[in-house]
Amino acid sequence: MKTALVYDRVNKWGGAERVLLSLHEIFPDAPLYTAVYDAKKAGWAKVFPKVIPSFLQKIPFAKGNHEFLGTFTPLAFESFDLSEYDLVISVTSEAAKGVITRPSSLHICYCLTPTRYLWSGHDFYFKHPGKLNKIPYFRYLSRPFVSYARNWDMVAASRPDIYIAISTAVKERIRKYYDRDAKVIYPPVDTEMFVPKGRVKKGNFYLLVSRLIPYKRVDLAIKAFNRLGLPLLIVGSGSEEAGLKRMAKRNIKFMGEMTDKKLADYYRKCTALIFPQEEDFGIVAVEAQASGTPVIAFKAGGALDTVIPGKTGIFFTKQTSSSLFSAVRKFQSLRFDIGQLRKSAERFSKERFKKEFLETVNNYF
């Protein structure tokens, strides 16, 4: 069975990239097709026999500025010739599902979410458009593009034969926006890397692990902890970093990027993980639990699948700094069992992901 993997962009590291590495373990000979490939920022992709970028790769600034190429991205994926493959697996939160396959091949879309800036996150994205906010009247100028992109996205959404969602929330979005059914297979979490170790003494700090971009809502955590005065360590980097640093008081420290090994130690030692965003799944919330640490999460998205209130963490119900502030206050009077945290996290192991994914494939061959 000749297999190809397709992914939106190979230029960063995160949860979706972990999915791709697990799929590589199942299909080691499968090449990886993508719109753009930045080998310096995506060293993890070197394990693939080939990484095949689209014609967008020839544009000098494309590898790190994909926001400016939205009009061309659909064409980039439609230009790939995948006629030699029996199985095509697209891992996508955007355009990779739009590849064209031959009628006799099987196209499985592992959907991270329906294209966020077109559907569930449209209003937030166009109020906080990142690099594009430097363009005068961006929101108004973008309307024709959004109309075109939504039409294309609906066409692209009809192309996969099977949809797999990463969470219950994403399954519901696929039904709402694409009118397609999906089964849920949770992403893989390295529950062997992230483990409690003996009697690790907890520190007196809280931890937030995230890319520093608008929809992750790191600003809510900073505002809440500015009021609380409690130590908060923020791991990650991104386009909002400078502004967030200006906002933060001295009790908040920015740690930059970390290796998984170092991050695992911080998970073990922190009081709790702060999870202020509405995430499609949210691997960091499971990594924390696997390490024996509870989560304080916004009650939405993937956290509804991964956090068990009162047992592995607590929720705050409004996406505001005041609601998070109150949740942290409440959390301080609670106790959590490490064994229960660990048992909950083991539901999301890498071996479970590989087994369920392969079973889905085998049902059609």
Buried (B, 14 or more C-beta within 10 A) or exposed (E): EEBBBBBBBBBBBEBBBBBBBBBBEBBEEBBBBBBBBBEEBBEBBEEBEEBBBBEBBEEEEBBBBBEEBBEBBBBBBBEBEBEEBBBBBBBBBBBBBBBBBEEEBBBBBBBBBBBBBBBBBBEBBBEBBBEBEEEEEEEEEBEEEBEEBBEBBBEBBEBBEBBBBBBBBBBEBBBEBBEBEBEBBBBBBBBEBBBBEEEBEEBEBBBBBBBBBBBBBBBBBBBBBBBBEBBBBBBBBBEBBEBBBEBBEEBBEBBEEBEEEEBBBBBBBBBBBBBBBBBBBBBBBBBBBBBBBBBBBBBBBBBBBBBBEEBBBBBBEEBBBEBBBBBBEEBEEEEBEBEBBBBBBBBBBBEBBBEBBEEBBEEEE
